[in-house]
Amino acid sequence: AGGGGHSRGSKAGASRGHSSVTTAARNIIGTPTAADAAQGRLSSSRNIGSRPSSSLGALHARGPAAETAAVNAKPRPVDEELRAALLRVFRWCDGDGDGLISTVELAAAQRLVAELGSAGEFDERAATIAFESAAGTGEADGKAESFIDESGFLLAMQAMVNALPLPRRELLGGLARQTSGRSTAFDKSVSNLKYAIISNVSNLAGDDTADGIPAPQALWRTATGRGQFPLPPGAANGPPEGEVAFKMMQYLSMRTEDASFIDGQLAAQMMGHRAMFKQMADLCGEIHGVHGPAAVGGAIDVFLMKSPDTEQVFRIRITGMRVSRVPPFRLLGMGGFEPSPIEPMDVPPMLMTEIRNIGTPRQFAALHTNDEMSIPPAPELVRQSSLLSETDLQHIDLVLTSTPVARHSFRIRFKLAGNAAMMPAPMYVMMVPRLKTIDAGHGCFSEHTIRVLQSHTGIQLDTEPFGDFLVANVRSHHIKNLVVEHEYTSRRVRVQPRSAISGSEILPARKLSPEELCNNLADDLDQASKLRSILESQGLGRRCGERDIAYAVRIGRALCQGYTYDMPITEQYIQSLPPLIWEKRRGDCSAFNAGFVYALRAFGVPARVLLGLKYGQAVKQACGSIVAPHAQAEFFAEGIGWVPVDATLGIKRLGHEANSVLSFVGWRSGQLNVAEAEDVSKVVRSAAGADPTRDALRRSLADAHGTKSISSAELSAGLAKTDGLTRAVAQAHTEQVLQLSGLGKKATASAEQFSRGLAAIDLGKYRELGRGDILTQTAQAGVKCYEGGPFKGGPLAQERLKENMMVQDGIEGVLAAVTDERGSQDWSCMWPYGVFLCSYEFEEKPLL
């Protein structure tokens, strides 16, 4: 397939004026018999609207019969639906999206369409030969590579479509299945890879210091004759599976068009996924080494790096590869991909030594005889590892650095789902969360501003600000053009040795107040005891004298091996999430981070779960949306401060990435603190009997003891009386408050201090993430709406407000990336009141 009418070189340089095709793939379907045609089994009237080529050579290329038909045929109506279905195949195979496909891509498209024929009509051997021919076995002098546009593609496919022995509806359905994704085992493995990438890459640091490295002397000269690549260590001197794995990854990541070593059917299935692999390689680096397998059929590890001296490596583990046993080695099949950011120390030592030795000037000098392969040597790089050794974490003077990178802006738009759009409520009360910023010791964000406005006029609605949120009244006619805009400075956060950093970059360490300690160490007494037992049985209990940061990294690293991402099990155990990951070794981002946070709390390290959105180009590529719901964590290391981290599938680095490729915004903690609960009570009056800030206890203790310090026994007696508890239970809770406050179990405390500490613990205990209070629920979408109001400065009765469901518009694409569920949902049927579909626009701006 393909023609010779275009210039050699990139697609961008190809002429779009004429399209020519050959008959290289003419025999990949059986020739219809005269009887078949007479009986009408094969349609000869499927006009897909391909415009006749102005090139006479192209007409002759299709043969005399086609030429005669072109002269004598009368115009037929264009089958627009079939034309559109075929153009979806074209776009599926157009890996770089430039509107032109190569000979390889055209052959893959022909293969996908020909597969719809019955077994008797399909010639497997002819299909393979056609694909290999199209893939190119060009000589070193190189033929001119050809490209065709959509019109040329339709010309090439017309005869094949006419010959397929399928009813029109069945043909349309088959074409849709071929490009819908998840239709093959390879599609499924790529889908798993996509979500694993956005679950892992937040642990992968950006590295702009990478340069080209000297190439190994062993080369892979592609079968197309249009390129050669250095075979990295492990591919050049390892088993054939290693070499084939490298070549496959080069093809998938669009570093070459040579697919001659891949089974034709598998290569056709790969075609529509290559853009995703290219973005992954652009993000993570080139292949610097390959390792394995230890035995036939074993896993093969491919290591992507931005330079041999990088602080982070991205490993792709390829399972189930089947490779022919005699040269030339061909890829016959494969299982799946398992990606993971790792540290250089996790690369096999001998392989890592070889990778680094290849880049030495001595070996580079030996290659200067070949000008085509001359690549400048890599610069000397001295980088701190993203995770220091256990000894360093325990003994080095470490600091937190926070560096502004860019202004990030989210604009959230709203539309009501279902019938509610026709009959909206007259008034809505909207609550919008504020980010914790550097001013409060949280280094990921600064200068957060919120605007609630009408997009068509730019007029801002009146809002009422509170410490950690603001409230707006929104009338029904505002909904159509309503925009909530969050804009903030996104900051890169790192943990580094004090000796390596200038003072201006260091985020000053602060101490937590007794109330903050209670809130971020809070847990149910029985659950905390259970977690301690589980972790100690696994060798993950806290060692005597172990620093906060050293312990946090040790248990975070333990999650890197032997744990599996599993969303359904999280739903099953959502009410008791903290122990799940340690007991079942499975869960989603919520389970990993909740398990990490409450494990730290059980051993005295303050920590909290953050709820928000993962966003950036990598998320867009993986699931079609710029944002995806996500949970991360933050722990407080004594003498350092609040350290952000993502424990999903284990901790590979500490800190926060501030770029637009992949980042995270944590709108809210998973639980309220006392100050937030007090502000919420000014907006919404709690149900009768609720006392989240423990005012009744404070008043009772103050009436009995005044402002003086109260003994542990007296505090316990007062708590037992107020809450109707036994003396033993009241004593246990009292000792918990005094201990978590840093005062000691038998210390004294004032009525104010004790009641606020107890309230902080009650609020900080695990509840179903994102549920339970109206402020925490704003984390689901960056905003929360209620039918009712308006808010006029006094608290609204909670029973008079009707909670609206907030759903990310296009969440189906995100869910499809996580599970096998596909298709649209009618969200309006899942909630008794209005459901808002929220769409997100993201923009990165330079710093002012």
N, C-alpha and C positions, 0 to 999 in steps of 0.2 A: 504494500500500500504506500501511497505517497507518490509525488512526481518530481520532476527535475526542473521545474520552472522557477525556483526561488534561489536566492543567493546563499552561499555558504556562510555559517556564522550563527549568531543568536537569533532568536525568534523576532526580536525587536527590529532586526534589519531585514526581515523577509518582506517581500512585496505582497500586498493584499489585493492587488488588482486582478490577478488571474489565479484560478485554482485548477490544478491538474492532478489526476489520480491514475494509478495503474491497476492492473488486475492481479496483484500479488496474492490477494486473499480470496480470489474468485471461487476457489474450490473448497472453502471451509464449510460449505453446506452442500448437500446432495443436489444433483441436477434434477429439476422436476420433469416428470415424464409427460408425454403428450396426453396420456389418459388422465393423469392428475389434473392437467390444465383444463381438459374438456369437462371434467366433473366439477370444476370450480373449487377444488381443494386449496389451490394456491391463488391468492389474490394478485391480480395484475393491475389493479387500479388504485393502489395506495400512493397517491400523490403527496409527497412530503414537502413540496414547494422548493425544491433545489433549483436555483436559477441555472440555465444552460451556460456552460463555460464559453467564453469568447475565444478560447484557445482551441484551434482545430486539432492540435496534438493531443489535447485532453480527450476529445471526442474519439479519436482513433484509438487511444489507450484503452478505451472500454470495449473495443472490439466491433466487428462489422454489424452484429445484430443490434447493438446499442446505437450505432450510427444510423442504421436504417430506421430504428424506432424513433430516434430524435427527429428525423426528417418527416416521418409520416404521422407521428402521434398528434392527436388533437389535444388541445388544452383540457386538463381535468381539474376539477375543484381541488384545492389544497386541503389535505387533512391536517388541520391546525393542531389538533390534540396529539396526533401521532408525531407531527413535526416537533412539537414542544417536548415530547417524551424523548425523542432522539437527541435533541439539543441538550437535554439533561445528561445524556450519556457523554456528549461532547465535552460539557463543562466538567463532568466527573473526571474525565481523562486529561483535561487541560490543567496539568499540575500547577503551573505558575499563573494561571488565570489571565493570560495576555490575549486570548481570543484566537490563538493559533495552536495547532497540535502537530507534533512531529510524526515521523513514520512509525516510531515505537508506539506512540499514544494512539494513532489511528488503528494499528493492528490490535491493540488492547481493546479498543471500542468494538472492532469487528468481532473479536472473540466474545465479548460480553453479549452482543446481540445474537451471534450464531449459537450460543449455548441454549437459547430459548427453543431451538428446534428439537425434534424428537431424537431419540438415540439412533434410530435408523437413518435419519437424514443428516446426522452430524459426523464429520470425519475428523476424529481426534488427531490422527497423524498429520493430516493436511493442515489442521489448525496450528499445530506446533511448528511445522515447517514454515508456515506463513508468518507466525509471530517471530521466529528467529530471523527470518529474512528481513522483516521490517525492522527488527532491532538492530540490524546492520552487522555485517561481517566485513566491513570496508577495509581496504588495504591501507598501508601507512600513508600513501600519497593522498588518501582521503577523497571520497566523492563529496559533491556538494549536498549538504543535508537539506531535505525538503520540508516544507510546512504548508498546511492548508488551513483555511478559515472555515467558518460555519457553512458557507455555501458549498465549498469543496467537499466538506464532510458529508453533507446531505447527498451530493452527487455520488459519492463513494458508497453510501449506504442504501441508495434507492433499490438497486437490483436485489440486494440481500433481503431487504424488508419484504419485497414482493414475493420472494421465494420461500419465506418461512411458512410452514403449513399450520398456521394458527389463526383462529378467529380474531378479529380486530380487538375485542375486549380483552382476550387472554394475552394478546401481544402487548397491549398497553400495560396490563398488570405486571407482566414479566419484565418489561423495561423499567417500571417503577421499582420493582424488587432489586434489580441489578444495581441500582444507584442509591438505594435507601439507607444503606449501612446496616450492620448487624445481620446481613443475610448469609454470611459465611463465618467460619471459625476465625478467619483472619480479621474480619470486620469486628468481631466480638473482642478479640485480643487487643486491637487498636483502641476500641472504646474503653476498655479497662485501663490501657496505658494513658489515655487522655486524662481520665480523672485522677489516676495515680500521680500524674505530673503536677496537676494543680493542688494535689494534697501534699506534695513533697517539695516542690521547687521554692516555696517560700523559705525553705531552709538553705537555699542556694544563693550565695552572695553574688552580686554583680561584680565584674572584674574588668575594668577598662584598660588594664595594663598589658593585656595579652598581645603578643606579636607573633609573626610567623616563626616556625622553628625549622632547623635543618632537617631534611628528609632522610629516612633510612635509605640504604643503597638498593634494597630490593624494591622493585617497582611492579605495579599492576598496570599493564598496558591494555586498555579496554578493547573489547572486540570491535567497537565502532571505529577504532583508529583515531578518535578525536579526543584524546586525553590520556594521561598516565598519572598514577597516584602512588605515593610511597606506601608500601605495606608496613604497617606499624608492628612493633614487637608483639609476638604472639600470633600474628597473621602470617608474617614472613617465615617464621621458624617453628610453627606449631602444627597441629593436626589440620586436615583440610576443612573441618568445620569452622575453625577460626578464620581462615582466609575467606570462606564463603560468607560468614557472618559479617565480616568487614565490608565485603563487596555489596551485600544486601543493604546494609545500613547506608553506604554511599549512594546507592540507587534510591532508597527511600527518602533520603534527605536531599535529593536533587543535586548531588555533587557530580553525577554522571547520568547519561541516558542509556547506558549499556545494561540491558536486562537479558542478555543472551545466556547467562548461566542460571536463570530462574525458570522453573517450570512455567509454561505459557499461561495456564489457568491461574496460578498463584500470582504471577506478575500482573495479570489483568485485574485481579482483586486488589492488588496494592495501589493501583493507579490513583484512585481518588483520595488516598490518605497521604500522599507524598508532601503536600504543603504543610501538614501538621508536623511531620518528621523534620522538614526543613527548618521550621520555626524552633523546634526543640534543639536542633544542632546549632542554630544561630544563637540561641540563648545559652546553651550549656557548653559549647565548644566542639572542637573536632575530635575524631577518634585518635587517641594516642597509644592505645594498647588493647590487646584482646587476650583473654585467658580461658583455657578449657577447650573441650570438656575432658573430665577425668576418664570417662568411658563413653563408648558409642551411645548416642541418645541423651547424654548428660547436658547440663546447662552450660551456656557460653556467656561469659561476661565481657561486655564491650565498655571501655572506659573513655568518657568524653571529658576533655579539659580545655581550658583556654590557654594554658601554657604548662610545660612540665613542672614549673615551680608554683603552680596555683595552690591556693589554700583549700580548694574544694574540688571534688571530682564527682561527676555524675555517672553512675553505673547503670547500664541497661543489661539486665539478665535475660537472655533469649532461651526459651525452653522448647523442647520437642522438635528440634531441627532434624530434618532428614536430608542427608547429602549422599549423592551417588558415590560408590566406593572406588571407582576407577577414574583417572583423569580423562578429559577435563571435568573437574568436579562441578556438579550442578545441584542447586537447591530444589528438592522435590517436595518439601512440606515443612511446616513449623507449627509450634504450639502457641506460645504467647510471649509477652514482654513484662518484665518486672523492673520498674525504675526505682532508683534510690540515690539521693545525694549521700556521698560518703566522704571520709577524710582520706588524704593520701596514705595514711598508715594502714588503711583497710585494703589497699591494693596489694597483691602479693609482692613481697619485698624484692624478689629477683626481677620481676617484671617492672616494678617502679624504678629500680636501679638502671635497667636497660633503657627505659623511657627517658630518664634524665641524662644518661650518657650519650644518647643519640644527639643531644643538643650541644655537645661540647664543640669548641672551635676546631679542635684537631680533626674530628670526623667530618666537620663541615668542609674543611679545606680540601679534603679528598674528592669532593663532589664538584669542584669548580670547573672541571673539564666539560661539564654539560651545562651550557648556558641556560637551557630551558628549565632546568631544575634548580638553578641557583636561588637560594632563599636566604635573606639576611639572618644572622644568628640571633637567638633570643637574648634580650638584655638580662643582666644580673638582677634577680628579683629577691628581695628580702621581705617576706610577708609573715605576719603573725598568724598562726593557725586559728581558725574560727573557734575551736574548742581546745583549750590548753590541756596539758596532761593533768592527771589527778594530783601529782605533786605540786605543780604550779598553781592549780586552783586552791590548794590547801594553804600554800605558803606565800605566794607572790602578792604584793600590794596592787590590787586591781581597782579600776575605776570604770565608770560608765561614761561614754562619750555620746553626744547628741549633736549631729551636724545637719543644718537645713539643706534640703536638696531642691525642692520645687513646691509650687502652690498647686494643690489638687482641689478640683471643684466637682461636686456632684449636684446635678439638678434632677429632682424627683418630680415626675408628673403623674397625674392620677386620672383614672376613669372607673366608673362604677360598672360592675359586671351584671349581666342579666337584666331583669326587669327593673332593678333599682335605678338604672340609668334613666328610665322614663319617669320614675316617681322618687326623686331624692328626698331626703329629710330636709326640713326648712333650715336647720342649723347644725353645724358640726363643731365639736371642740377638738382641737388638734394639739398634741403634745410632741415636741421635737427635742431630742436629747443633745446636750453639749458634751464634747469630748473632754476627757481628762488630759490636760496639757502639761507642758514642761513647767509651768508655774506651780503646779501641784506635785512636782517630782516625777511625772510620767513623761519620758523623753521623746515619744514618737511623734507628737504633734505640738504645734503652737499656733497662736493667732487664729483661732477658730471663730468664724463668723457665720451667722444663720440669717437668711432672708426668706420671708414668706411673701410672695408677690404674685401679681397677675402678669403672665408672660406677654400678653398683647399690649399692655399699657406700661408695664414696668412699675406700676404703683404697688407699694408695699402695704400689706395688711397690718393692722395694729396687733402687737404682741405684748404679752406680759412676761418679763424675764424672771427666772428664779435661778438659784445657784447652779443646778446641773441640767436645766431644761428651760424651755419657754413654752408658753401657751398661746394659741391663736384661736379666735372665733372665725369660722368660715361659713358663709352663707351658700346655699345650694347653687346659686348662679355663678359662684366663684370657681366651682369645681372644674369646669371645662378648661379654663386657662390657668389653673393653679400650679404654681411651682414652689417647691421648697428647695432652697439652695444652701448646701454646706460647702464652705471653702476654708481650707486650712493649709498651713505649711507642714509638709511631710518631711520628717527628719530621719536620717540614718542613725541607728543606735548600735553601739558596739560595747563589748566588755574587753578592756585592754589593760596591759601593765601600765602603771602610772609613769614609769620611767620612759615609756615610748611615746608619750602624748604631751602636747603643749597644754598649758593650763587653761587656755580659752575654750578648748573643746570639752573639758571635763564638766559633767553634770554634778553639782555638789551633792554629796550624800546627806540624807536627812534621817531623822529618827521618827518612828511611828508613835503616835499617841497611844495611851492605853485603850482608848475606844477603837482606834484603827487596828490595833493588835487583836482585840476581841473579834472584830468583824472579819478579819482576814485569816484568823486561826480557827474560826467557829466550825464546829461539827457536832453531830449527835454523838453522845458519849459512847454508845454501843457501837456505832459505825466506826468511830475512830479506833476503838479497841480492836474491832475486826480487821480493819486495814493494817494496823500495826502487826497483827498476828500473820496475816497473809504475806506481807512484805518481808518480815523476819524469816518466815519459812522459805522464802526464795533468795535469801541472802541479801536483801535490799533494805534491811533496817539501818537506821542511822548509827554510825560508829561514834564512839566516845571522842569528843573534841572535833568532830568533822564540821567544817564551815558550811554555812547555808548554801553557798554557790557550789561547793564541791559535792554536797549531797544531791542537790537538784540536778546537776549534770550527770551524776552517776546513775540515778534512777531514770533520767531521760534517755541516756544511752542504752539502758537495758531494754527500752521499748523498740529499739532499732531492729532487733532480730527475733523472729518467731512470733510476731504479732501481725494480724491481718485486718485490713480495712473492710468493715462489714456494717452496712447501714441498717438492714432489717433487725439485727440483734439489738441494736441501740433502741429502736422503737419498742421492742419487747421488754427491755429493762429500764425504760426511761424514768420510772419512779425511784429506782435505786441504782443510779448510774455510777457513782464513784468506785465501787469495787469491781465493776464489770470487766474492765480491761485487764485487771490483775488476775481475776478468776477464770475468765473465758478466753483471754488473749485475743479478743476480737472487739471491733466497735468502729464507730465513725469518728469524725473530728471532735464531736462533743464528748464521746466516751474517753478518748485518749486524753484530752485536756482536763476533763473533770477528774479522771482517775489520777492524773499527775498532780493536780492542784490539791486534792484532798489527801493524797499520800504525803505531800509536803506538810500540810497542816497537821496531820497525825503525828509528825515528828518535829513540830515546832517551827516550821518555816512559813511565814505569812505568804499567801498566794491567792489569786482570784482567777476565775474564768472570764474571758472577754468574748462578747457576742457581737457579730457585725458582718461585714462583707469582705470576701477576698475579691480583688479586682485587678484588671490589667489585660494586656494583650494576650497573655498565656491563657487566661480564663476565657476570653473571647474565642480563641482558637479551639479550646477544648469543648466548650458547651454552647457556643453561639451567643452568649450574653457577656457583657463587659463585667458583670458582677455575679457572685454566687454566695449564698449564705455560708458562714464559716464560724468556727469557734477557735480561739487560741488561749494562751495563758500568760500570766505575768506573776513573777514571784519577787519577794523582797529579800535581798541579800544584805545582811548586816554590814555596814560600812561601805556599801556600793550603791544600793537603791533598788528601784523597781526595774527588773530585767524582763523584757518581753521575749517570748519564745513560743514556738509552735511544737507541741508534743505529738502531733499526728504522725504515727509510724516512727516515733522516736525523735530525739533531739540531735540534730547534726550541727547546729550553730546557735549562738545566742545573739539576740538583737532584733532589729527591725529593718526591713528593706523599704526604701522610700521612692522607688522608681515606678514607672508606669507599665513595666512589663508584668510584674506580679507583686502586689502589696496587699496589705490588710488594714481595714479601718474598724476598730473596736468601738462601736457606738456606746456600749454599756457593759458594765460588769453583770455577771449572772445574778447578783443579789443586791439589794439596797443597803446603804449605810444609814445611820440614825439621822444625819442632817438631811439626806434625801427624803427619808420617810416623813420628816417634819414638813418639808416643802410640799410633798405630795398631799399631805393632810390639809394644806391650805387651798388645794384645788378640788380635791374629792374627799368627801366625808366618809370615813370607813363605816362598814356595817355595824349595827348595834353590838356592843360587847367587845369589839376589836380595840386593842390598845398596843399598836406596834412599837410605840416609843416608851412604854412602861411608865406613863405618867401616874397611874393609880398607885403603883408601888413606890414611886418617888415621894408622892404626897403622904402616903401612909408612914414611910420611914422618917420623913421630915417632921411629921406631927409627933412621932414618938421620941425622936432623938435630936431634933433641931438640926443645926449645921455642923455639929461635932462629928468626929470620926466614929464609926460604928464597928464594933468587933465582929469577927466572923460568925460567932454564935448568934449574936443579935440580928445580923443580916439574914442568917438562915431562918431564924424564927419569924422574922417579918415576911420573908418570901413564902414560907409555909402557910402563914395566915392569909396573905393576899391571894395566893394562887390555889389554896386548898390542897397542898402537897403534904406528904408525910415528911417527918423531920429528916429522915435519911436521904430522900430524894432532894429535898431543899438544900441539905448540906452539900450534896454532890454538885448541884448547880452553883451554889455559892463559891465553893472551892474552885470550880472551873472558871468563873468570872475573875476571881482574884489572881488565879495562876496565869490565865491568858493576858491579863492586864499587866503582867510583869511584877506584881506586888507580892506574890507568895500566897499559899493556900490559907494561912492563918493570919493574914494581914488585916488591917482595918481600912475602911473606905467611907466616904461621905455618902449620903442618900443619893445625891446627884450622880456621883461617879459610879456607884454600884448599879443603879437603875439603867443608866445609859450603857454600861458595859454589858448588862444582861440583855438589853434591847439589841445591841450590836451583834451579840451571839445569836439571838433568835432570828434576826434578819439575815445573818451570814450563813446559816445552815443550808444544806443542799435542798433546793426545790427543783422541780422540773424546769430545765433551763429555758429562759425566755417567757416563763409564765408566772402567775402569782401576784404581780402588782403592775400597775399601769405604766410605771416608768421603765421597768425592765422590758416590758413588751415593745417599747419603741425600738429596741435593738433588732427586731425582725426585719424592719424596713427602713430604719432611720427616721421613722415618724409613726405616730399612732393616732387614729381618729375614733371619736365617739359621737353618735347621734344624740343631740340634746344641747343643753346650754341655753343662752350663752354664759360664759364665765365673766363675772362682773367684779371679781376681787374677793368674793366669799366662797367657801367650799360648796361644791355641788353634791347633791345626794347621789351616792354610787348607784342605788337602785333605780334612779331616774335616767341614767345614761345607758345607751345601748352600744355595746362594743362592736366596732367594725373590724372585719377580718382584712388584713393587709397581705397581699400576695404579689410577689414579683411577677410582672408581666413577662411571659416566656419562661417561667420556671420549669415548664415541661422539658425544655432542652437541657436544663441543669439536671433534672431527675433522670433523663435518659442517659446522661453521662455517668450517673451513679448506679442506676439499676437497669433492668431490662424493660421497664415500663415505657411505652411510647404512646403518643396520641395526646389530644387536647383534653382538658378537663373543664367542666362547667362548675366553676368555683362558687357561683351564686347559689347552687343547690346544697352546698355544704355548710351553710351558716344561716341562722335565722334572720340576721340583719344584713345591712349592706356590705358588699365585698369590694374593696378597692384594689384594682390592678395597678401596680406601681412600676413605671418605666424609669430607667436610669440613663443619664447622659454624663459622661466623664470627660474632663478636660485637664490636661497638665499645662501649667503656666510657669514661666521662669520666675525666679525670685525677684522681688522689687529691689 
